[in-house]
Amino acid sequence: MFAPFFILNFPMDPKYLKSILLMTVSSLSFAIMSLMVRLAGELPLFEKVLFRNLFSLLIAFVIILREKASFTGKKENRKYLLLRGITGLAGVILYFFSLSRMNLSDATMLNKMSPFFVIIFASFFLKERMNRYQIGGIIVAFLASLLIIKPHFEMTLLPALLGLGSAFFAGFAYTVIRLLKLRGESSATIVFYFSLISFIVVLPIAVFNFIPPTPLQWLYLAGIGIFAAFGQLFMTQAYFYARASDIAPFKYLHVLFAALIALIFLGEKMDILSILGSAIIILVFFYLYKKRCV
């Protein structure tokens, strides 16, 4: 969507272009997944999370078999695979909760604060240099996020805070993905590990609170799983071709896709403060890209 603008105005190596295109497809997939979560209605949270990971697990399983990759990963990487799985699951659960309690566009934007956390974590754990432009961008983005959270110290503040928490855990998980790439792990193994951990943890809770879906809800649950699987695989692969701090801004394509999908299919409209906050955050990342923050 915005890739042609960048291609025309900046030099770009083939790997970086491939990473951007992969992140674009991933963002669209996750935006459609978010719509499926909402359309699935009042089904229990963990039931939705279960299906979100089931299809990713099956698809990663097939890819590993086809490519003859490892199911357990390299011995020296297993602690990082476990860490990626735990933090990724925490991010998903918090995100799904915020989706069920907030406007779709607002919940998505809060979750997409994750690129800012990626930049912070990448500077600490991957030694990717963070300059003054990135620091300034993070501060402005945080202030802009307050326009979306609209804190009034009421109970309605909780979903917004949990949505921001989902971004924190997601940002850490994405940084670990990049670390695993640098340590030679395959994308299918990373996705399989994350999906398996999530499935094992969520299954007992989902079964205990299981509510039989209607035929239409079964379709939406399948949609959650299928689009989440594609989004996960494309996103993981995107981090293989570029530094975590370089590719992170393009996750904001998810916000634009989600807002458009919510407008078309749900008739949702963002209020003026949410629009302003969203615009500021997106412009911050465009600014960071133009400054070539590496």
Secondary structure as GFF3:
##gff-version 3
##sequence-region A 1 294
A	DSSP	alpha_helix	3	9	.	.	.	ID=ss1
A	DSSP	alpha_helix	14	39	.	.	.	ID=ss2
A	DSSP	alpha_helix	45	67	.	.	.	ID=ss3
A	DSSP	three_ten_helix	75	77	.	.	.	ID=ss4
A	DSSP	alpha_helix	78	101	.	.	.	ID=ss5
A	DSSP	alpha_helix	104	111	.	.	.	ID=ss6
A	DSSP	alpha_helix	114	125	.	.	.	ID=ss7
A	DSSP	alpha_helix	132	149	.	.	.	ID=ss8
A	DSSP	alpha_helix	157	182	.	.	.	ID=ss9
A	DSSP	alpha_helix	187	208	.	.	.	ID=ss10
A	DSSP	alpha_helix	215	238	.	.	.	ID=ss11
A	DSSP	alpha_helix	244	247	.	.	.	ID=ss12
A	DSSP	three_ten_helix	248	252	.	.	.	ID=ss13
A	DSSP	alpha_helix	253	261	.	.	.	ID=ss14
A	DSSP	pi_helix	262	266	.	.	.	ID=ss15
A	DSSP	alpha_helix	272	290	.	.	.	ID=ss16
###
